[in-house]
């Protein structure tokens, strides 16, 4: 006889100070997404036969009482766990991941020459500016 899943199968934990319930098999990232909390990600996709493996490290979150950050795309919540998605430590980690990824990209081709170019400030201060990638395209770099 097949067991019927009930509400007791859910896992209660805290996400950014709010008590939430995870459905069976849900990861921290999936719970956050379902509840409208945005966590950057690269290796996760809901497509069939596609599994995240946590290697990109773009979705790191802080879990109270744990020494290291956790990849939310593969970490399943545990009862009573306290997860912080926007702690300075998690945000700094994600920022570093994106900075390193952007730094490893090839240079873009030079834009067409325009005679009436606007003057630019002295020099770019971040890798994404040198690569001409707008900060808005990388939400983890935009300071709140």
N, CA, C and O of each residue as an XYZ file, in Angstrom:
576
protein
N       0.842     -1.183      0.000
C       0.000      0.000      0.000
C       0.886      1.245      0.000
O       1.852      1.332      0.758
N       0.552      2.182     -0.838
C       1.353      3.408     -0.966
C       1.009      4.379      0.148
O      -0.160      4.574      0.481
N       2.034      4.984      0.718
C       1.862      5.940      1.807
C       1.413      7.286      1.237
O       1.970      7.765      0.249
N       0.412      7.886      1.858
C      -0.090      9.189      1.431
C       0.708     10.262      2.153
O       0.867     10.211      3.373
N       1.214     11.239      1.393
C       1.993     12.314      2.006
C       1.061     13.305      2.686
O       0.000     13.644      2.160
N       1.467     13.757      3.847
C       0.665     14.705      4.616
C       1.484     15.939      4.921
O       2.656     16.027      4.554
N       0.859     16.897      5.596
C       1.562     18.118      5.987
C       2.731     17.803      6.914
O       3.690     18.569      6.996
N       2.645     16.657      7.622
C       3.741     16.311      8.525
C       5.007     15.944      7.752
O       6.088     15.862      8.336
N       4.876     15.721      6.436
C       6.043     15.425      5.613
C       6.840     16.691      5.289
O       7.961     16.605      4.788
N       6.277     17.844      5.567
C       6.991     19.081      5.279
C       8.054     19.317      6.343
O       7.980     18.779      7.448
N       9.034     20.124      5.991
C      10.116     20.465      6.914
C       9.989     21.942      7.248
O      10.008     22.784      6.350
N       9.860     22.266      8.529
C       9.751     23.659      8.966
C      11.138     24.192      9.285
O      11.907     23.573     10.021
N      11.441     25.356      8.713
C      12.717     26.021      8.986
C      12.524     27.517      8.828
O      11.443     27.966      8.448
N      13.552     28.288      9.113
C      13.465     29.746      9.038
C      14.280     30.239      7.850
O      15.452     29.894      7.700
N      13.654     31.041      7.017
C      14.302     31.629      5.847
C      14.254     33.141      6.001
O      13.184     33.743      5.917
N      15.393     33.747      6.224
C      15.481     35.200      6.434
C      14.532     35.693      7.521
O      13.869     36.718      7.365
N      14.478     34.948      8.627
C      13.672     35.363      9.771
C      12.203     35.003      9.693
O      11.445     35.333     10.605
N      11.779     34.335      8.627
C      10.377     33.956      8.453
C      10.266     32.433      8.531
O      11.021     31.712      7.878
N       9.315     31.951      9.337
C       9.099     30.507      9.421
C       8.420     30.022      8.144
O       7.380     30.546      7.746
N       9.020     29.013      7.505
C       8.498     28.485      6.239
C       8.486     26.956      6.294
O       9.118     26.342      7.153
N       7.758     26.367      5.365
C       7.707     24.916      5.244
C       8.207     24.516      3.875
O       7.816     25.094      2.862
N       9.084     23.513      3.855
C       9.589     22.969      2.598
C       8.804     21.705      2.275
O       8.545     20.878      3.150
N       8.435     21.569      1.030
C       7.765     20.357      0.581
C       8.801     19.240      0.502
O       9.996     19.517      0.397
N       8.365     17.993      0.552
C       9.322     16.881      0.474
C      10.202     16.981     -0.778
O       9.704     17.155     -1.890
N      11.502     16.868     -0.576
C      12.447     16.894     -1.687
C      12.870     18.275     -2.155
O      13.763     18.378     -2.996
N      12.264     19.341     -1.642
C      12.622     20.695     -2.060
C      13.961     21.118     -1.475
O      14.312     20.764     -0.349
N      14.701     21.887     -2.272
C      15.953     22.468     -1.791
C      15.662     23.852     -1.208
O      14.569     24.393     -1.374
N      16.650     24.407     -0.529
C      16.502     25.762      0.009
C      16.211     26.735     -1.128
O      15.365     27.619     -0.988
N      16.915     26.576     -2.266
C      16.712     27.485     -3.398
C      15.277     27.399     -3.917
O      14.662     28.423     -4.215
N      14.746     26.192     -4.026
C      13.375     26.023     -4.531
C      12.348     26.635     -3.587
O      11.379     27.244     -4.041
N      12.546     26.482     -2.287
C      11.637     27.095     -1.318
C      11.702     28.612     -1.446
O      10.671     29.283     -1.499
N      12.916     29.144     -1.496
C      13.078     30.596     -1.629
C      12.395     31.101     -2.903
O      11.686     32.107     -2.869
N      12.603     30.418     -4.006
C      11.997     30.807     -5.283
C      10.470     30.776     -5.181
O       9.798     31.706     -5.628
N       9.934     29.728     -4.604
C       8.479     29.579     -4.459
C       7.883     30.713     -3.632
O       6.759     31.151     -3.881
N       8.651     31.188     -2.637
C       8.157     32.237     -1.746
C       8.543     33.645     -2.199
O       8.222     34.620     -1.521
N       9.222     33.758     -3.330
C       9.557     35.074     -3.866
C      10.875     35.660     -3.391
O      11.131     36.842     -3.620
N      11.713     34.879     -2.741
C      13.032     35.344     -2.322
C      14.023     35.020     -3.433
O      14.201     33.855     -3.786
N      14.658     36.028     -3.977
C      15.570     35.823     -5.097
C      16.973     35.467     -4.613
O      17.579     36.191     -3.824
N      17.470     34.340     -5.104
C      18.845     33.920     -4.854
C      19.466     33.704     -6.227
O      18.950     32.904     -7.007
N      20.567     34.397     -6.548
C      21.191     34.207     -7.863
C      21.551     32.735     -8.079
O      21.836     32.012     -7.124
N      21.535     32.307     -9.322
C      21.887     30.925     -9.622
C      22.384     30.812    -11.056
O      22.029     31.623    -11.911
N      23.190     29.823    -11.307
C      23.664     29.544    -12.663
C      23.422     28.092    -13.056
O      23.042     27.816    -14.194
N      23.635     27.167    -12.135
C      23.583     25.752    -12.508
C      22.216     25.123    -12.300
O      22.043     23.946    -12.616
N      21.243     25.853    -11.783
C      19.916     25.277    -11.553
C      18.981     25.610    -12.702
O      18.954     26.740    -13.189
N      18.216     24.618    -13.131
C      17.167     24.827    -14.124
C      16.060     23.822    -13.833
O      16.343     22.665    -13.520
N      14.793     24.252    -13.932
C      13.704     23.312    -13.684
C      13.461     22.366    -14.874
O      12.540     21.552    -14.828
N      14.260     22.462    -15.916
C      14.081     21.617    -17.103
C      14.190     20.139    -16.730
O      14.954     19.774    -15.836
N      13.423     19.293    -17.419
C      13.503     17.853    -17.124
C      14.909     17.314    -17.381
O      15.621     17.794    -18.263
N      15.293     16.320    -16.605
C      16.590     15.652    -16.741
C      17.781     16.587    -16.515
O      18.889     16.295    -16.963
N      17.562     17.691    -15.836
C      18.638     18.636    -15.552
C      18.782     18.717    -14.045
O      17.810     19.011    -13.349
N      19.944     18.470    -13.538
C      20.135     18.516    -12.098
C      21.209     19.538    -11.743
O      22.238     19.619    -12.414
N      20.974     20.314    -10.694
C      22.024     21.216    -10.235
C      23.094     20.410     -9.521
O      22.806     19.371     -8.927
N      24.332     20.890     -9.580
C      25.352     20.182     -8.827
C      26.114     21.083     -7.873
O      27.055     20.632     -7.220
N      25.726     22.349     -7.780
C      26.315     23.236     -6.787
C      27.723     23.703     -7.086
O      28.343     24.370     -6.257
N      28.237     23.365     -8.253
C      29.624     23.726     -8.567
C      29.827     25.205     -8.863
O      30.925     25.722     -8.660
N      28.806     25.890     -9.333
C      28.994     27.295     -9.706
C      29.128     28.194     -8.478
O      29.746     29.255     -8.561
N      28.565     27.792     -7.353
C      28.643     28.523     -6.081
C      27.969     29.898     -6.131
O      28.249     30.754     -5.292
N      27.096     30.111     -7.095
C      26.417     31.404     -7.232
C      25.248     31.566     -6.264
O      24.775     32.683     -6.057
N      24.779     30.481     -5.675
C      23.574     30.530     -4.835
C      23.880     30.308     -3.361
O      23.045     29.776     -2.629
N      25.045     30.702     -2.927
C      25.469     30.440     -1.546
C      24.588     31.176     -0.530
O      24.216     32.333     -0.723
N      24.267     30.462      0.561
C      23.496     31.030      1.665
C      24.210     30.695      2.968
O      25.035     29.784      3.030
N      23.873     31.450      4.000
C      24.473     31.213      5.312
C      23.476     30.456      6.185
O      22.303     30.820      6.263
N      23.947     29.413      6.833
C      23.114     28.616      7.725
C      23.678     28.759      9.134
O      24.847     28.473      9.390
N      22.818     29.207     10.032
C      23.253     29.457     11.406
C      23.850     28.198     12.025
O      23.278     27.112     11.942
N      25.014     28.370     12.649
C      25.677     27.264     13.317
C      26.617     26.462     12.433
O      27.297     25.555     12.914
N      26.664     26.787     11.145
C      27.570     26.076     10.239
C      28.731     26.979      9.867
O      28.555     28.179      9.656
N      29.903     26.402      9.789
C      31.121     27.173      9.526
C      31.201     27.642      8.077
O      31.663     28.751      7.809
N      30.759     26.813      7.153
C      30.878     27.150      5.731
C      29.518     27.491      5.143
O      28.481     27.055      5.643
N      29.539     28.271      4.080
C      28.303     28.600      3.368
C      27.830     27.365      2.607
O      28.617     26.458      2.337
N      26.541     27.332      2.263
C      25.967     26.178      1.567
C      25.398     26.604      0.219
O      24.845     27.695      0.082
N      25.539     25.734     -0.767
C      24.929     25.964     -2.085
C      23.446     25.631     -1.951
O      23.084     24.472     -1.748
N      22.591     26.641     -2.065
C      21.161     26.444     -1.817
C      20.475     25.596     -2.883
O      19.386     25.074     -2.644
N      21.092     25.451     -4.057
C      20.459     24.673     -5.131
C      20.506     23.174     -4.861
O      19.740     22.420     -5.461
N      21.397     22.724     -3.963
C      21.487     21.294     -3.677
C      21.228     20.965     -2.208
O      21.057     19.797     -1.857
N      21.197     21.970     -1.361
C      21.024     21.738      0.077
C      19.549     21.654      0.419
O      18.773     22.553      0.097
N      19.176     20.585      1.062
C      17.803     20.409      1.521
C      17.716     20.961      2.945
O      18.638     20.770      3.739
N      16.623     21.638      3.272
C      16.492     22.182      4.629
C      16.251     21.074      5.654
O      15.723     20.010      5.333
N      16.647     21.350      6.880
C      16.399     20.445      8.003
C      15.494     21.170      8.992
O      15.470     22.401      9.035
N      14.772     20.424      9.765
C      13.861     21.010     10.747
C      14.622     21.935     11.688
O      15.654     21.564     12.246
N      14.096     23.142     11.854
C      14.692     24.108     12.764
C      15.868     24.899     12.194
O      16.388     25.797     12.856
N      16.288     24.576     10.981
C      17.424     25.265     10.355
C      17.109     26.756     10.193
O      15.971     27.126      9.907
N      18.114     27.599     10.376
C      17.947     29.041     10.184
C      18.852     29.469      9.027
O      20.078     29.439      9.133
N      18.217     29.868      7.921
C      18.937     30.205      6.693
C      18.840     31.701      6.443
O      17.768     32.297      6.551
N      19.979     32.298      6.108
C      20.008     33.723      5.743
C      20.519     33.831      4.311
O      21.647     33.442      4.009
N      19.678     34.360      3.444
C      20.057     34.468      2.030
C      20.779     35.769      1.718
O      21.541     35.844      0.754
N      20.544     36.789      2.525
C      21.092     38.105      2.196
C      22.101     38.599      3.230
O      22.319     39.805      3.348
N      22.711     37.698      3.972
C      23.723     38.132      4.937
C      24.913     38.705      4.162
O      25.114     38.375      2.993
N      25.681     39.547      4.804
C      26.834     40.151      4.132
C      27.819     39.071      3.682
O      28.427     39.181      2.618
N      27.969     38.046      4.487
C      28.883     36.959      4.142
C      28.426     36.230      2.865
O      29.243     35.960      1.984
N      27.142     35.915      2.762
C      26.616     35.233      1.572
C      26.703     36.146      0.352
O      27.092     35.706     -0.730
N      26.343     37.409      0.526
C      26.384     38.356     -0.602
C      27.818     38.556     -1.097
O      28.057     38.620     -2.303
N      28.766     38.653     -0.168
C      30.172     38.838     -0.556
C      30.679     37.619     -1.327
O      31.419     37.754     -2.301
N      30.277     36.443     -0.887
C      30.682     35.222     -1.573
C      30.138     35.195     -3.000
O      30.867     34.888     -3.943
N      28.861     35.515     -3.151
C      28.250     35.522     -4.491
C      28.869     36.594     -5.379
O      29.092     36.376     -6.570
N      29.144     37.752     -4.790
C      29.785     38.824     -5.553
C      31.134     38.363     -6.100
O      31.462     38.609     -7.261
N      31.907     37.693     -5.252
C      33.224     37.196     -5.656
C      33.096     36.166     -6.784
O      33.880     36.188     -7.733
N      32.121     35.272     -6.686
C      31.906     34.267     -7.736
C      31.653     34.949     -9.072
O      32.256     34.583    -10.080
N      30.767     35.936     -9.086
C      30.451     36.619    -10.346
C      31.633     37.437    -10.848
O      31.876     37.494    -12.054
N      32.368     38.067     -9.942
C      33.558     38.820    -10.360
C      34.560     37.886    -11.034
O      35.126     38.225    -12.073
N      34.781     36.711    -10.444
C      35.732     35.755    -11.025
C      35.246     35.224    -12.369
O      36.039     35.060    -13.296
N      33.949     34.955    -12.479
C      33.406     34.478    -13.750
C      33.536     35.533    -14.843
O      33.901     35.219    -15.976
N      33.239     36.769    -14.505
C      33.344     37.854    -15.478
C      34.797     38.084    -15.869
O      35.094     38.343    -17.035
N      35.701     37.991    -14.903
C      37.124     38.212    -15.182
C      37.684     37.158    -16.131
O      38.663     37.410    -16.834
N      37.075     35.993    -16.153
C      37.563     34.890    -16.978
C      36.983     34.899    -18.392
O      37.265     33.997    -19.180
N      36.185     35.897    -18.714
C      35.560     35.966    -20.037
C      36.493     36.663    -21.029
O      37.291     37.516    -20.641
N      36.391     36.300    -22.305
C      37.220     36.982    -23.309
C      36.776     38.431    -23.481
O      35.638     38.791    -23.181
N      37.689     39.242    -23.964
C      37.363     40.648    -24.217
C      36.297     40.734    -25.302
O      36.268     39.922    -26.227
N      35.422     41.728    -25.178
C      34.431     41.972    -26.219
C      35.092     42.750    -27.347
O      36.075     43.457    -27.130
N      34.555     42.618    -28.540
C      35.069     43.394    -29.664
C      34.841     44.877    -29.387
O      33.870     45.250    -28.730
N      35.719     45.700    -29.879
C      35.600     47.144    -29.677
C      34.312     47.640    -30.335
O      33.964     47.195    -31.429
N      33.604     48.556    -29.675
C      32.377     49.087    -30.270
C      32.716     49.936    -31.488
O      33.843     50.417    -31.609
N      31.760     50.127    -32.388
C      32.036     50.965    -33.557
C      32.436     52.369    -33.120
O      31.937     52.891    -32.123
N      33.328     52.958    -33.870
C      33.831     54.285    -33.526
C      32.754     55.329    -33.792
O      32.168     55.383    -34.874
N      32.507     56.159    -32.778
C      31.511     57.223    -32.888
C      32.241     58.532    -32.647
O      32.993     58.671    -31.682
N      32.013     59.479    -33.527
C      32.762     60.740    -33.441
C      32.431     61.552    -32.198
O      33.322     62.177    -31.624
N      31.189     61.561    -31.773
C      30.798     62.400    -30.636
C      30.618     61.556    -29.371
O      29.542     61.529    -28.774
N      31.688     60.872    -28.980
C      31.629     60.033    -27.773
C      31.554     60.891    -26.525
O      32.150     61.964    -26.438
N      30.796     60.379    -25.558
C      30.729     61.068    -24.273
C      32.009     60.799    -23.506
O      32.613     59.735    -23.643
N      32.417     61.753    -22.706
C      33.611     61.519    -21.902
C      33.261     60.568    -20.768
O      32.164     60.623    -20.213
N      34.194     59.704    -20.435
C      33.989     58.728    -19.368
C      34.817     59.122    -18.161
O      35.794     59.861    -18.282
N      34.428     58.632    -17.007
C      35.254     58.872    -15.826
C      36.647     58.281    -16.026
O      36.870     57.519    -16.966
N      37.556     58.621    -15.170
C      38.971     58.239    -15.282
C      39.191     56.804    -15.730
O      39.847     56.593    -16.750
N      38.687     55.831    -15.036
C      38.892     54.443    -15.429
C      37.926     53.527    -14.718
O      37.442     53.848    -13.633
N      37.644     52.392    -15.320
C      36.715     51.467    -14.672
C      37.287     50.950    -13.361
O      38.497     50.773    -13.220
N      36.407     50.713    -12.416
C      36.856     50.270    -11.108
C      36.581     48.799    -10.854
O      37.097     48.234     -9.890
N      35.784     48.176    -11.694
C      35.462     46.767    -11.476
C      35.578     46.012    -12.791
O      35.496     46.596    -13.872
N      35.766     44.726    -12.679
C      35.942     43.883    -13.863
C      34.743     43.996    -14.793
O      34.909     44.093    -16.009
N      33.527     43.984    -14.230
C      32.351     44.042    -15.101
C      32.294     45.355    -15.888
O      31.720     45.395    -16.976
N      32.884     46.431    -15.347
C      32.916     47.689    -16.087
C      33.953     47.626    -17.213
O      33.715     48.133    -18.309
N      35.098     47.005    -16.939
C      36.104     46.874    -17.990
C      35.603     46.010    -19.133
O      35.975     46.220    -20.287
N      34.764     45.044    -18.814
C      34.216     44.141    -19.833
C      32.944     44.700    -20.468
O      32.330     44.056    -21.319
N      32.559     45.891    -20.051
C      31.366     46.577    -20.562
C      30.082     45.799    -20.296
O      29.181     45.764    -21.134
N      30.007     45.181    -19.128
C      28.807     44.477    -18.707
C      28.115     45.373    -17.688
O      28.704     45.699    -16.658
N      26.881     45.774    -17.955
C      26.202     46.669    -17.013
C      25.982     45.968    -15.673
O      25.652     44.784    -15.618
N      26.172     46.724    -14.601
C      26.006     46.160    -13.258
C      24.601     45.599    -13.084
O      24.422     44.623    -12.356
N      23.601     46.188    -13.730
C      22.228     45.701    -13.606
C      22.081     44.282    -14.143
O      21.156     43.569    -13.756
N      22.983     43.865    -15.030
C      22.918     42.506    -15.567
C      23.410     41.491    -14.553
O      23.172     40.293    -14.709
N      24.091     41.951    -13.521
C      24.589     41.074    -12.468
C      24.022     41.561    -11.139
O      24.684     42.316    -10.428
N      22.808     41.142    -10.795
C      22.125     41.673     -9.600
C      22.945     41.546     -8.326
O      22.776     42.349     -7.408
N      23.822     40.566     -8.247
C      24.591     40.407     -7.007
C      25.616     41.515     -6.841
O      26.164     41.681     -5.751
N      25.890     42.283     -7.899
C      26.873     43.362     -7.794
C      26.213     44.686     -7.418
O      26.895     45.619     -6.992
N      24.906     44.774     -7.571
C      24.192     46.005     -7.248
C      24.005     46.062     -5.742
O      23.413     45.162     -5.146
N      24.501     47.098     -5.143
C      24.416     47.226     -3.687
C      23.021     47.702     -3.296
O      22.451     48.613     -3.897
N      22.501     47.052     -2.274
C      21.141     47.400     -1.793
C      21.191     48.597     -0.891
O      20.156     49.037     -0.391
